């Protein structure tokens, strides 16, 4: 009865809370399509391009549905509103309008409690409606309103400019997480801009592969540096530092002792949670070798073992256990983590990969459930040589803050799985990087030369900033790097000679900085440990004025485009003259070979974001 009442309330909201659409919406609906429509198996993106040409109105589909195939037959002379109505009814689509750009954004209709929710025909919603998921045109759908959205994100304060004379060192831990980008993509696919704190710039940048060289020397990674003009702020420069981890062949990988820790609580019952989770883990299982072991622990109101340690040679047995999972109950996440670590320790392999893989929406609500308690528990167990990786699923109640913190403290990585293609990227394409560490406790320390750099600002990594003294302290934990992973860091610098002031402090009474003459801009230092050792190894590289280029590489331009996009989404105070158009120009010029089409997808996401932003 309660579910029925909730659905009725949502439908009433869909029909009553939307803003008046303005003249463009009425014109758009009444626009005549002069030709007959007769398409079979046509890609939605191509069909919308055809309809846009016929109607003179820009119509774009979000990336999630752009490749959908449609069949449609309509006589000549139908209105655009009638065409959209056919798409809505036949393919569960919704539509948003942008009066400013006179454009329409097509999204997938919301799904709730086993059905697509549709409002009354011809309801119009402005782009990026204030209601979470409430965005329909020509009878689109409705998701939970803002009151039902309990997603949680940690507050992020953008790093500010530092005066090189008084603070020449910048120290931080690497971050190979990619969850923020795929979560942002989920927001855009639902027709809504993300919350500012859902955007972590370093994870946006590191989602993409860059054409960095493989290491050839004694170190397990290569280091690439590049300096060029800053696209969004005239007179500033960008410094790019890129690490590329060594690739490992399958036969080189050590045996794995994996524990799948799976949330099967009631909150995981939606199609983009447990069903997608099952697909994700089955992809991983199909990559396992005979020497790899898997155990499965589930938790809801309580935790339990549904699969004792099983070798990869018994693949069908593992997949059957995954297929039999069902959702229901509250969420005793802390108890599940305790049990998973116990099983991992009982089956510990001395020379292999010991890892718990937690799959959840992070909505722990029974037993140990606060972020602080969970993090302390993870920190107590990481010294046992067992890593924790986290896969996030779902929308509406995702606890991003908890999942990021757990993966960080558990010496693992955090990925958000928004669709089956992302699952394949993480579990198949990047399996070695997801599971196998080549360097642990990796720390950056960059020293800027005050003779050439007036101010600098680390872009992103706000949650990874460390004390300068932590760099040489091998007891301080830092991020781990997986096989084949790449890590990119960007600094925005203001050269000496600029009249710009950015937070200069008064001179000290008892100290005077002494500048050592040098043509260097900066020195990059990296410390890391080999996976089985406790002592760190130091890598250093100097970057000078001769490294500045007026023709930046594709790597540089694309990383700058992603950075600028992230600053626009966050409305960062340092975004300068950043624009979506400039992001698109940079990204299109640096698309490159684009294996997997991820850069092309990014360009589409930026195009949609521009329409959602300019209401």
N, C-alpha and C positions, 0 to 999 in steps of 0.2 A: 504493500500500500504506500509506504514511504517513497519507494522508487518511482511509482506511478505519479505521486504528487510532485516529486522533484522534476520529472520529465515535463509535466504540465506547466510548472513554474517556468522552466527553461523555454518552452515554446511560447508562453505568454511574453517573456522578455524579448524573444526574437521578433515578435510582432509589434512590440510597443516601445522598445528603448532606443531604436535606431534613430540617427540624426537625419534631418531632411536632406535629401541628396542634391538639391539644386537643379538648375536647368540642364546641365550636361547629362545627368542620368536619364531624364525624360527624353532628351534628344537621342541618346544612345539607343534606348529601347525602341524608339519609333523609326530608327534608320532602316531603310529598305535594303535588302540584299538582292540585287537585280538578277542574279543568275541562279540556275538550279544547283542544288547541292546533292551530289551522289558520290559518296566516298566509302571505301571499304578498306579497313586495316590501315587507315592513315594516321600518322603520328600527330598527336594533339597539337604539338608546337607548330607543325607545318600547317595544320588545319586553321589554327588561330591566325597565322601569318596570312593565309588566304582570305579569311574573313576580315582581317584588318585592312587588307588591300581593297576589298569590295565595299567596306563600310566607311573607310577613311578614319577609323578609330583604332588606336593602338590597344591591342589585347595581348597580354602576356600570361603564360602559365608558370607557376612556381616550379623549380627543378624536380620536385618529387613526382609530379604528374606529367611533365613535359613530354616524356616518351610513351605515354599511354596511347594505345591504338584504339581508334574509334570507327564506328560504322554509322553513317547518317544519310538519310534521303529526305530532302525537302524541296518543294516546288519553288520556282523563281518568284520573287516578290514578297517573300517572308521578311518579317522585321528581325532586327538583331535581337530584340527581346525574346522572340519566338525561338530563334536558334539557341540562345543561351538556355531557355527553358528546356529544350530537348536535351541539351548536354547535362543539365541539372538532373533531370529525371532518369536519363539513361546511364549516367556515369557518376552520380553522387558528387557533383561539383558545386562549388559556391563561388560567388563573384564579389569583388570589391571595386569601388570606383575611386578615381583620383580626379577631382574637379580641376585642380591646377594644371595637371599634365593632360587632362582629358584622355585618360587611359583606364583600362579595366584589368584587374589582376584576377586570375583564375586559380582557385585553391581546391583542395580536396575537402568535401563536406565532413564535418565532425562526426565522430562515431562514439556512441555512448550506450552502455548496457545492451549490447548486441544489435543496435539499430542505428541507422543514419538519421540524425535529427534535421528535419526540414521545417522551415517557417512557412507562413502564408506566401503565395506567389507574389512576385514584384516588390518584395521588401528590399530596400536599398540601404547599404551600409558604407560609410566613409572608410577609406583605407586606414588600417591600424586603429580600429575602433578601440575605445577605452575598455570595452568589455572583452575579457580574455576569450579569444576564439570566436567572438560574435561578429561575423563579417559575411554578409550575404548580399547577392544581387540577383534579381529574377528568381527569388525563392530559395536562397541558399540555406545553409545549415547553422547550427548553434551548438557550441560546447558550453562547458561550465562558465558561469559568469565569474567576475573577479573574486567574489566572496568565497568561491570554492577552490581557489588557487592557493595552495599552501607551499609553493616552491620556496626554497631558501638558498640564498647566495651570500657569501662572505663579502663584507664591504671592502672595496678596493680603492685606495687613494693613489692616484697617479704619482710616480716618482717626479720630483721637481729638479730644477737645474741646481747643480752644485758648483761652487766657486773652486776652481782648480788650485788657487793659492793656499786655501785653507782646508781643502778636502780632496786631495789628489787621487785617493784610492776609492774604487768601487768594487765591492765583493758580493758575490751571490752564488747560490747553488744552481746547477742546471735543472731544467724541467723538460721532460720528454712527454708530458701529458698532452693530449689532443682533444680532451672532452669539450672544451669551450667552443671550438669551431663547429663540431657536429651538433651541439646543442643550439648554437646560433642558427644553424641551417634549419633545425626543427622549428624554431620560432618563425623564420621567414617562410617556410613551407606552409605554416598555418596562417600566414597573412598578417603577422604581427612582428614589430621590432622587438628585439630582446631587451630585458632589463639591463641597465648599464653594468651591474656587477656580475652578470652572466658572461660578460666579455672580458676574457683574460688575454691580453695582447700576445704574450709569448706563446700561448697554446694555439692561437689563431695562426701565427707565423709557422710554428713547428708542425702543424697539421700536414703541410706540403713537403714533398721531396724537392731537394735542390741538387743541382749538378755539381756537387763537391767531389773532388777526387778521392779514391780509396787510399787508405794509409799504406805506405810502402816501407817505412822505417821501423824503429823499435816501439813506437807508440801505437796503441790500439785505435787511434783516430787520426785523421788529418785535420789541419787547421787552415782555413781560408780567410783572408782579411781583404777588405775593400773599402775605399773612402770616396765619396762623391757628394754632389750637391743634394741638399734636402729638398724634396719636391714641394712640401707644403709650407716652407718658411724660407724666403729669400735671405741670403747671407749666412744661413746655417749649413752645416754639413752632416751627413750620416756616415757612421762607421758601422760596417757589418763584420761580425766575427762568426764564422760557420765551422762547426765540428761535424765530421762525417765518421761514424763508427765503422769498424771493419765488418764486412759481410762474412757470414759463416755458411758453409755448405751443410746440408742435412746430415751427412755422414760425420761431420766434425762436431755436431751438437752432443753434449753429454746426456745421459738418461734423465728423464723427468719423473719426479714424484709430485703429482698434481692433486689438489683437493678442490673440487668444485663446490663452493659454498653458495647455495641458491636460495634466494628469498621466495617462498611460496605462500606468503601471507595474502590476505584478501585484496590488498591494494595492488597486487601483481596480476590480477585476473584479466586486465584489458589486453586487446590484441597487440599493442605495441610494447607489452611487457613480457609476461610468461611465454606466450607463443613465439615471439621474436627471440627471447632468451633461449628457448629450446633449439631454434634454428641456428643460433650463434654457437652454442656448445657442440652441436652435431658437426658443424664445420671444423671445429678444433679436433674433435675425436677422429675425424677422417684423416687428419694429418699425423696422427700418433704412430709411433713405431712399436715393434714388439716389446722392446725393453722399457718403454714408458709405462708408468702406472697412474691410474686414476681412481680416486675415491669421490663419492658424492655425499655431501651433507646438506640437508635442507632445514629451514627454520620457518616457523610461523608463530603459533602460540608457544611452541617448544621446539627444541632442535633434535634432529635424529639423523642416523646414517641410513641412506637408502641404497648405497652401493659400497661394499667393502673394497679395499684395494684390488684393482683388476688391471691386468696387463693390456696394453694396446692391441695385442693379438686377438683379444676377445671383444672386438669392436662392436659386434651386434648386441652383446650383453650390455655394454655401456650405453648404447643408443636406446635400447629398450627401457633402461632405467630413466633416461631423460624424457622419453616419450610419455612415461607413466606419471610424470609430475602433475599435480593439480594444485590450484591456489585456493586458500581459505584461511581465515583466522587473523590474529594480531601478529605483531612483528617482534620476536625476541632475538634481535640481531646480535646482541652481546653474547648470549648463550651459544648461538651458532658459531661465532668467531672462536670462542673458547674450544668448542668441540673440533672445529676444523684444524686448528693449530695442534691439538693433541694428536689427531690422526696423522697429520703431516710429520710430526716429530717421531711418532711410533714407526713410521715407514721411511725415515730419513735416509737419503742416499748421500754418502760422504763426498763423492766427486761429481755430483749431478746438480740438477736444478730442482730445488724444493720450493714449492709455491702454492699459496692459497689464492684462488681466483673467486672473488666475491662478486656476485651478480645481484643487483638490487635497485630499488628506487631511493634507497637511503632512509626510508620512513620508519626508523626503529621507534617502537613505542612501548615495549615491555622489557623489564629488567634494565641492564646497563644500556642507556640510550642516548645520553648527552654526548656532544662532540668531545668534550674534555675527558669524560670517563673512557670513551671508546679509544681515543688517541693514546691515553696512558696505558691502556691494556695492550695496544699494538706495539708501543715502544718497549714494553717489557719482554716482548717475544721476538723482536727482530734480530736480537743478538744470538738467537738459536740457529741462524742461518736459513730462516724461512721467510721468503718475501711475500708480500700481499699486493696483488693487482686488483683493481676495481673496475667493473663494467656497470655503467649506469643505464637505466631503461626508463621509458615512460615520460609522462608529462602531467602537470597539474599538482603533483605532490613531491616532485623530485627534491631531494636534500643534497644539493650539489656541494654545499659547504662541508658536510660530513664525509662524503665520498672522496673529495679532493684531499682532505686532511688525513684520512685513513691510508690512502695510497702513498702519500708523501711520507708519513711516519713509518709505513710498512716497507719502505725501499722498493716500491713497485711503481706501476704507472696507472693512470686513470683515463679511460676512454668512455665516451658516451655513444651508445648504439641506438641510432634513430631509424635505421632500416637495414634490410638484409645486405645491401651493398657495403655499408659500413662494417657490418659483421664480417664480411669476406675480407675487407681491407685489413682489419685488425687481426683476425684469426687465421687467415691464409696468407695474404700478401705480406704481412709484417709479423708472421709467427715468431721468427727468431728474435726480433726486437722486443716483442711482447713478453717472451718467456726467458730469454737467455742474456745474462749480464756480461758485458766485456770490460766494464770499468765501473767501480763503485765509488761513492762519496766524491763525485766530480764537482770541483769548485772553480769558479772564475775569480780572478782579481785583475782589474785593469788599472794601471797607473797612468794618469794623464800628465803631460808635460806643460807646466804653466807658461813656458816660453812661447808655446804655439796654440794652446787651448785655453780659452778664458773661462768658459763654462761647459759642463756636459750634463747629460741626462740619460740614465738607463731607461729604455722603453720596455715596459712590462716587467715581469719577474718581481712584482711588488711583494708577493708572498714568499719569495725566495731570498730576499736581501739578508746578508749576514754581517756580523761585526767584522771589521778588518782583521782582528786578531784571530778569528775563527779559521782563517785561510791556512795557517800553519798548524792548527790544533787538530791532530788526527783523531781526536775523540769526538769531534763535532760531526754529526751526521749531515750528509748532503745527498743530492739526487744520483741515481744510478743510470748508466747508459747501456742500452741493449744493442745486440748485434744488428748492424745495418742502420741504426737510428742516426738521424741528423739533428743537430741543435743549432739554432741561429739566434744570435743576440745583436740588437741594434742600439747604438748610442747616437743621440742628437747632440752635436757640439757647436759651440759658438767660438769662432777663431779669435785669437788675439788680434787687436786692431779694430774690432767691432766696438761701437759706442754704446751698444746695448748693455743694460744692467739687469741682472737676474739674481737678486738675493745676496748681494755682497755684504759681508759682515765687517764691522769696524776692525782696524788693525789691532793686534795683540800688544799689550804693554810690555811684555817680557820676552817676546820671541819675534824674530824676523825671518821670513822664508828666504832661503838661498836657492836661486835657480841655477841648475847645472846647465851650461850651454850644450844644446843638442838640437839637431834637426828633426828629432823624433816627435810624432804627435802623441804617441802612447806606447805602452808595453803591455802585452797580454800575457798573463801567467795562469796556468791551469794546473791544479793538483788533482790527482786521482789515485785510487788504489786498485791493484789487481784483485780479481774477485775472491781469491783465497788468502789474501794477505792483509795485514793491518797497517803497514807503513805506506805513506803516500809517495808518489813520484811527481817531480816538478817538470813542467814544460813551459818554455818562454818564447815569445816572439815579439820583435819590435816592429812598429808601423810608423813610417816616416812620411814627410811631405811628398817624397817621390812616389808614394803609393796612391796619391790622390789622382782620380781619373775624371775626365769630363765625359767619358762614354762608359757608363756603368753597365755591368753584365746583366743578362736576363735574371740571374739569381737575385741580384741587388734590386732591380726594378720590381720584380714580383714581390719580394719581401717588403719593399717600401709600399707597394700598393695595398697589401694585406694590413700593414701597420696603419696606413692612413684610413682605411675602412674601419678598423677597430676604433680609432680615435673618434671618427664620426659617430659610430654607434654609442660610444661612451660619452659623447659630447665633451671630450677632453679639453681642458683649458689650454693645452699646448698644441691644439690642432692647427693653429695659424690660418692659412688660406686653403685648407683642405676642402675638397669638393668631391662628390660622387663622380662627376665627369672626369676629374683628374685621375681618380682611382681606376676608372674604366680604361682610360688611355694608357696608363702604366701597365695594367694587367694584360690588356690586349697586345701591347708591344712586347710582352715578356711571356706569352703563352707557351712558346717553345714546343718541344716534342709532346709533352703532356700525356704520359702514360696513365691510363685510367680515366682521363677526362676530368680530373679534379680542378684544374685551373679553368677550364671552360665552364664548369659548374659554378666556380667562384664568380666568374663574370656575370652569369645569369642571376646569381644571388644579389650581387651589387645592383644590377638593373632593377630587380624587384624592390630592394631596400630603398632605392631612390624614390620609387612611387609611394612606398609606405611612409617615407619621411615627409615628402612634400604633399601634405594633405590639402 
